[in-house]
Amino acid sequence: MAKQWSEGHSTAILCVGASSGPEGLLASGSEGGEVTVWSQEGTIVGRLTLPGEEDSTGVVFSPAAPSQLYVSHGDMVSVLDPRNLKGPVEEFQGAGEEEINALALNETGSSLAVADDSGAVRVLELPGGKVFRTLRRHTNICSSVAFRPHRPNNLLSAGLDMQVMLWGLQKTRPLWTLNLQDVAEEEGDHQQRPGQLFNPPLVHCVSVASCGNILGCAAEDGRVHLMRIGSGSKLEQQGAVKAHSQGASQAHFVNFLPHPYWLVTGGNDGQVALWDLSKHPVITPEAKAKTRVTAAPRRKGKSKAKRKEQSQDKAKSPPKAEAEKEEGEDEVAAGSEEVMEEKSGPKLSIGHGDKVNWLCPAVLKGEPSVVVADQSSSLTVYPLTQL
């Protein structure tokens, strides 16, 4: 049964994070700088409104020190003690060049990545918050970042320029870049029916499976784009799952189910779905029977990019051949071995009903669950045990 966690916020909740510490606390951030820490039962441990009252856009617990909670608001990051929400323990002023959209910590808790509206990704050393890398290649808002498990110096970024990039933090240029618009155009050549309109694949969320080699990107075209990283950090294969009838806003791999290839997704169509991707040809190359993607029925009506509607107009395809392309950087050809998902649907589909702002998979009191934030000031918790 779904549970509501309410009274923690007075504004729409934008982000949720779960601690890996023994208490298993959760934190949520909402518009106006509100931050709330929750127990596993959904009781409020603490509430705080951050100075400046700018939207809390990202909340991440340190995997190395569960007593540290990082929150982005405006262009800064505040470090909080989740057990004692009196105010910031530390502040990294100007951590982003513009408003920060997402945060990611590496497994050792030694690096914090921030993605911002300028398209830049900054990597801060912890403790201290000193900027030691600024990665500039996105030509529009950078919406999401994620470190690769087992490779603390490998970082993925994705944005509303429809590009996904893998970075090695030793350098300030990406190891490779995949332009999802090129992929969509190639595919569309033989799949588009006359008069059919596609939303561009602006990327809202990137997630990496616990193996470190499979990533999923939730995009405005309703798909979750999948990639497999091979030896030498090269992009080995890519494909997609048609997950939502409107834009897909969230995709997170779940690390507490029997294998690492369970993915939970949410979209502007108000649906939350759990997928078993273990047999998807991107993940299991042996299953490479090439099949065409089968589209879910598309609803009429324009779906908007979450909270960044104005950027739809700005979303422009970067030039295909970058004149300043540096030696050693791969612009991945859209034809780099593309495989599509068969018509196998999700293992669990939840009609949540409201646009999804954030999903956070978590084990709550021993029960595998997903915490959903939408346009409201409450969280909804669904068990994933009906499998």
C-alpha positions as CSV (number, residue, x, y, z in Angstrom):
1,M,0.0,0.0,0.0
2,A,1.2,3.5,-0.8
3,K,2.0,5.7,2.1
4,Q,2.0,9.6,2.2
5,W,4.7,11.4,4.1
6,S,3.3,14.9,4.6
7,E,3.9,18.1,6.7
8,G,7.6,18.1,6.0
9,H,7.3,20.9,3.3
10,S,5.1,23.8,2.4
11,T,6.3,23.9,-1.3
12,A,6.7,21.4,-4.2
13,I,9.5,18.8,-3.4
14,L,12.2,18.8,-6.1
15,C,14.7,16.2,-4.8
16,V,15.1,13.2,-2.4
17,G,18.2,11.4,-1.2
18,A,18.7,8.3,1.0
19,S,21.6,7.7,3.4
20,S,23.5,4.4,3.3
21,G,24.2,4.8,7.1
22,P,22.8,2.5,9.7
23,E,19.9,4.8,10.5
24,G,18.9,4.9,6.9
25,L,17.7,8.5,7.0
26,L,16.2,10.2,4.0
27,A,16.3,13.9,3.1
28,S,14.1,16.0,0.7
29,G,14.5,19.5,-0.7
30,S,11.8,21.7,-2.0
31,E,11.2,25.2,-3.5
32,G,12.1,28.1,-1.3
33,G,15.2,26.5,0.3
34,E,13.3,24.0,2.5
35,V,15.1,20.8,3.6
36,T,13.5,18.0,5.6
37,V,15.2,14.9,7.1
38,W,12.9,11.8,7.6
39,S,13.2,8.6,9.5
40,Q,12.6,5.2,7.8
41,E,9.0,5.4,9.1
42,G,8.4,8.8,7.6
43,T,8.5,10.8,10.8
44,I,10.2,14.2,10.6
45,V,13.7,14.2,12.2
46,G,14.4,17.9,11.4
47,R,13.4,20.8,9.1
48,L,15.3,23.8,7.9
49,T,14.9,26.7,5.5
50,L,18.3,27.6,4.0
51,P,19.5,31.2,4.0
52,G,18.5,33.0,0.8
53,E,15.4,30.7,0.3
54,E,16.5,29.6,-3.2
55,D,15.1,26.3,-4.4
56,S,16.8,23.2,-2.9
57,T,17.6,21.3,-6.1
58,G,19.8,18.4,-4.9
59,V,20.3,16.5,-1.7
60,V,23.0,13.9,-1.3
61,F,24.3,12.0,1.8
62,S,28.0,11.3,1.9
63,P,28.6,7.6,1.4
64,A,31.8,7.9,3.5
65,A,30.3,10.0,6.4
66,P,26.5,9.6,6.8
67,S,26.5,12.5,9.2
68,Q,27.1,14.9,6.2
69,L,24.3,15.9,3.9
70,Y,25.1,18.1,0.9
71,V,22.3,20.4,-0.4
72,S,22.4,22.6,-3.5
73,H,20.5,25.9,-3.6
74,G,21.1,28.7,-6.0
75,D,24.8,28.6,-7.0
76,M,25.9,27.3,-3.7
77,V,26.2,24.0,-1.7
78,S,25.5,23.8,2.0
79,V,26.8,20.9,4.2
80,L,24.3,20.0,6.9
81,D,24.4,17.6,9.9
82,P,21.1,15.6,9.2
83,R,20.8,14.8,12.9
84,N,21.1,18.5,13.9
85,L,19.5,20.8,11.3
86,K,20.3,24.1,13.0
87,G,22.0,25.6,10.0
88,P,24.8,24.9,7.5
89,V,28.0,23.4,9.1
90,E,29.9,24.5,6.0
91,E,29.0,26.5,2.8
92,F,30.6,26.3,-0.6
93,Q,29.7,29.7,-2.0
94,G,29.7,29.9,-5.8
95,A,30.1,26.2,-6.2
96,G,28.2,26.5,-9.5
97,E,28.6,29.2,-12.1
98,E,24.9,29.6,-12.2
99,E,22.0,27.8,-10.5
100,I,22.9,24.2,-9.6
101,N,20.6,21.5,-10.9
102,A,22.2,18.3,-9.5
103,L,24.8,16.9,-7.2
104,A,26.8,13.7,-7.1
105,L,29.4,12.3,-4.7
106,N,31.9,9.6,-5.6
107,E,32.0,6.4,-3.5
108,T,34.8,7.5,-1.3
109,G,33.2,10.9,-0.5
110,S,36.3,12.7,-1.8
111,S,34.7,14.5,-4.8
112,L,31.5,16.4,-5.2
113,A,30.2,17.1,-8.8
114,V,27.8,20.0,-9.4
115,A,25.8,20.5,-12.7
116,D,24.5,24.0,-13.4
117,D,22.4,26.1,-15.7
118,S,25.4,27.4,-17.6
119,G,26.2,23.8,-18.8
120,A,29.3,23.6,-16.7
121,V,30.2,20.7,-14.4
122,R,32.4,21.6,-11.5
123,V,34.2,19.0,-9.3
124,L,35.0,20.0,-5.7
125,E,37.5,18.3,-3.5
126,L,36.2,17.2,-0.1
127,P,36.7,18.1,2.6
128,G,37.0,21.9,1.9
129,G,35.1,22.3,-1.3
130,K,38.0,23.6,-3.4
131,V,37.2,23.5,-7.1
132,F,39.7,21.3,-8.8
133,R,38.0,20.7,-12.2
134,T,35.6,22.8,-14.3
135,L,34.3,20.7,-17.3
136,R,32.7,22.8,-20.0
137,R,31.3,21.0,-23.1
138,H,27.6,21.2,-22.7
139,T,25.9,23.8,-24.8
140,N,22.8,24.1,-22.7
141,I,21.7,23.4,-19.1
142,C,23.5,20.5,-17.5
143,S,20.7,18.7,-15.7
144,S,22.4,15.6,-14.1
145,V,25.7,14.1,-13.1
146,A,26.7,10.7,-11.7
147,F,30.0,9.1,-10.8
148,R,30.7,5.5,-11.9
149,P,30.9,3.0,-9.1
150,H,34.4,1.4,-8.7
151,R,35.9,4.3,-10.7
152,P,35.9,7.4,-8.5
153,N,37.6,9.5,-11.2
154,N,35.0,8.7,-13.9
155,L,32.0,11.1,-14.1
156,L,28.9,11.1,-16.4
157,S,27.1,14.3,-17.3
158,A,23.9,14.9,-19.3
159,G,21.9,17.9,-20.3
160,L,19.3,19.7,-22.2
161,D,21.7,19.9,-25.2
162,M,20.7,16.2,-25.7
163,Q,24.3,15.1,-25.0
164,V,25.7,12.5,-22.7
165,M,29.4,12.7,-21.8
166,L,31.9,10.5,-19.9
167,W,34.8,12.3,-18.2
168,G,38.0,11.1,-16.8
169,L,38.8,13.7,-14.1
170,Q,42.5,13.8,-15.1
171,K,41.5,15.8,-18.2
172,T,39.1,18.6,-18.9
173,R,37.8,17.1,-22.1
174,P,35.3,14.2,-22.2
175,L,36.4,10.6,-23.1
176,W,33.4,10.4,-25.3
177,T,30.2,12.3,-26.2
178,L,27.0,10.8,-27.4
179,N,24.4,13.1,-29.1
180,L,21.0,11.6,-28.5
181,Q,19.5,13.8,-31.2
182,D,21.7,12.1,-33.8
183,V,20.5,8.7,-32.5
184,A,16.9,9.8,-32.6
185,E,17.2,11.2,-36.1
186,E,18.8,8.0,-37.5
187,E,16.1,5.9,-35.9
188,G,13.3,8.3,-37.0
189,D,14.4,7.9,-40.6
190,H,12.8,4.5,-40.8
191,Q,10.3,4.7,-37.9
192,Q,8.5,8.0,-38.2
193,R,5.0,8.0,-39.6
194,P,3.9,11.0,-41.6
195,G,2.6,13.8,-39.3
196,Q,4.1,12.1,-36.2
197,L,5.9,14.5,-33.9
198,F,8.7,13.5,-31.5
199,N,9.8,15.4,-28.4
200,P,13.6,16.0,-28.6
201,P,15.6,13.7,-26.3
202,L,16.6,16.4,-23.7
203,V,18.2,14.5,-20.9
204,H,16.8,15.1,-17.4
205,C,18.5,12.4,-15.3
206,V,21.5,10.0,-15.6
207,S,22.1,6.9,-13.5
208,V,24.8,4.2,-13.4
209,A,24.2,0.6,-12.3
210,S,26.3,-0.7,-9.4
211,C,28.5,-2.7,-11.8
212,G,29.7,0.7,-13.1
213,N,29.3,-0.2,-16.8
214,I,25.6,0.3,-17.6
215,L,24.0,3.7,-17.6
216,G,20.4,4.9,-18.2
217,C,19.3,8.4,-19.2
218,A,15.7,9.6,-18.8
219,A,14.8,11.9,-21.7
220,E,12.0,14.1,-22.9
221,D,11.3,11.7,-25.8
222,G,9.7,9.3,-23.2
223,R,12.6,6.9,-23.5
224,V,15.3,5.8,-21.2
225,H,18.5,5.7,-23.3
226,L,20.8,2.9,-22.3
227,M,24.6,2.6,-22.8
228,R,27.2,0.0,-22.0
229,I,30.7,1.1,-21.3
230,G,33.4,-1.4,-22.3
231,S,37.1,-1.8,-21.7
232,G,39.2,1.4,-21.9
233,S,36.0,3.3,-20.9
234,K,34.8,3.2,-24.5
235,L,31.1,3.3,-25.4
236,E,30.4,-0.2,-26.5
237,Q,26.7,-0.2,-27.2
238,Q,23.6,1.9,-26.9
239,G,19.9,1.4,-27.2
240,A,16.7,2.5,-25.5
241,V,13.5,1.5,-23.7
242,K,10.3,3.3,-24.5
243,A,9.3,3.9,-20.9
244,H,6.7,6.8,-20.9
245,S,4.0,8.3,-23.1
246,Q,5.4,11.8,-22.3
247,G,8.8,13.0,-21.1
248,A,10.7,10.6,-18.8
249,S,12.0,12.8,-15.9
250,Q,13.7,10.2,-13.7
251,A,15.6,6.9,-14.1
252,H,17.5,5.3,-11.2
253,F,19.1,1.9,-11.1
254,V,18.1,0.0,-7.9
255,N,21.0,-1.5,-6.0
256,F,19.1,-3.7,-3.5
257,L,17.3,-6.1,-5.7
258,P,18.7,-9.5,-6.8
259,H,20.7,-8.2,-9.8
260,P,22.0,-4.7,-10.6
261,Y,19.8,-4.2,-13.7
262,W,16.5,-3.2,-12.1
263,L,15.6,0.4,-13.1
264,V,12.9,2.5,-11.7
265,T,11.5,5.3,-13.9
266,G,9.1,8.2,-13.6
267,G,7.6,10.6,-16.1
268,N,5.4,13.5,-17.0
269,D,2.6,11.0,-17.8
270,G,2.3,10.4,-14.0
271,Q,3.5,6.8,-14.3
272,V,6.2,5.2,-12.1
273,A,7.6,1.9,-13.5
274,L,10.1,-0.8,-12.5
275,W,12.0,-2.5,-15.3
276,D,14.1,-5.7,-15.3
277,L,16.7,-4.9,-17.9
278,S,18.9,-8.0,-17.3
279,K,17.9,-9.4,-20.7
280,H,18.1,-6.2,-22.7
281,P,20.6,-6.5,-25.5
282,V,22.6,-3.5,-24.3
283,I,23.1,-5.3,-21.0
284,T,23.3,-8.8,-22.3
285,P,25.0,-8.6,-25.7
286,E,24.3,-12.3,-26.3
287,A,20.6,-11.4,-26.5
288,K,21.4,-9.2,-29.5
289,A,18.4,-10.2,-31.5
290,K,17.8,-6.8,-33.1
291,T,14.2,-5.7,-32.7
292,R,12.4,-2.5,-33.4
293,V,11.3,-0.4,-30.6
294,T,7.6,-0.6,-29.9
295,A,6.2,2.8,-29.0
296,A,3.7,3.1,-26.2
297,P,0.6,5.0,-27.4
298,R,1.5,8.7,-27.4
299,R,-0.9,11.1,-25.7
300,K,-1.7,14.3,-27.3
301,G,-0.5,17.5,-25.7
302,K,2.9,19.0,-25.3
303,S,5.0,17.8,-22.4
304,K,7.3,20.2,-20.8
305,A,10.8,19.7,-19.5
306,K,10.7,19.7,-15.7
307,R,11.1,23.2,-14.2
308,K,13.2,24.3,-17.2
309,E,10.4,24.9,-19.7
310,Q,12.1,28.0,-21.1
311,S,15.1,25.9,-22.1
312,Q,13.0,23.9,-24.6
313,D,13.2,26.9,-26.9
314,K,17.0,27.2,-26.4
315,A,17.7,23.4,-26.9
316,K,19.8,23.4,-29.9
317,S,21.8,20.7,-31.5
318,P,25.5,21.2,-31.2
319,P,27.4,21.3,-34.4
320,K,28.2,17.8,-35.6
321,A,31.8,18.5,-36.3
322,E,33.4,20.6,-33.5
323,A,36.2,22.5,-35.1
324,E,38.2,22.5,-31.8
325,K,37.9,18.8,-31.3
326,E,40.9,17.8,-29.4
327,E,43.0,14.7,-30.1
328,G,41.9,11.6,-28.2
329,E,38.3,12.7,-27.7
330,D,35.6,10.5,-29.2
331,E,32.5,11.9,-30.8
332,V,30.5,8.7,-30.8
333,A,28.9,7.9,-34.1
334,A,25.1,7.5,-33.6
335,G,25.4,4.1,-35.4
336,S,27.8,2.7,-32.7
337,E,25.9,-0.6,-32.5
338,E,22.4,0.4,-31.6
339,V,19.9,-2.1,-30.3
340,M,16.3,-1.5,-29.2
341,E,14.2,-3.1,-26.5
342,E,11.6,-5.7,-27.4
343,K,8.1,-5.1,-26.4
344,S,8.5,-6.6,-22.9
345,G,6.9,-4.0,-20.6
346,P,7.7,-3.1,-17.0
347,K,7.5,-5.6,-14.2
348,L,5.6,-3.1,-12.1
349,S,3.6,-0.1,-13.3
350,I,2.2,2.4,-10.8
351,G,-0.3,5.1,-11.9
352,H,0.9,7.8,-9.6
353,G,-1.2,10.4,-11.4
354,D,1.0,13.5,-11.0
355,K,4.2,14.5,-12.9
356,V,7.2,13.0,-11.2
357,N,9.9,15.4,-10.0
358,W,12.2,12.9,-8.3
359,L,12.4,9.1,-7.5
360,C,14.5,7.7,-4.7
361,P,14.8,3.9,-4.4
362,A,15.3,2.9,-0.7
363,V,14.9,0.0,1.6
364,L,12.5,1.2,4.3
365,K,12.2,-1.0,7.4
366,G,13.4,-4.0,5.4
367,E,11.0,-3.4,2.5
368,P,12.3,-2.5,-1.0
369,S,10.5,0.8,-1.8
370,V,10.5,3.9,-4.1
371,V,9.9,7.4,-2.7
372,V,8.2,9.7,-5.2
373,A,8.3,13.5,-5.2
374,D,5.8,15.2,-7.5
375,Q,4.3,18.7,-7.9
376,S,3.0,18.6,-4.3
377,S,4.5,19.2,-0.9
378,S,4.2,15.5,0.2
379,L,6.2,12.4,-0.6
380,T,4.5,9.1,-1.6
381,V,6.2,5.8,-0.8
382,Y,5.4,2.7,-2.9
383,P,6.6,-0.8,-2.0
384,L,8.4,-2.7,-4.7
385,T,7.5,-6.1,-3.2
386,Q,4.6,-6.9,-5.5
387,L,7.1,-8.5,-7.8
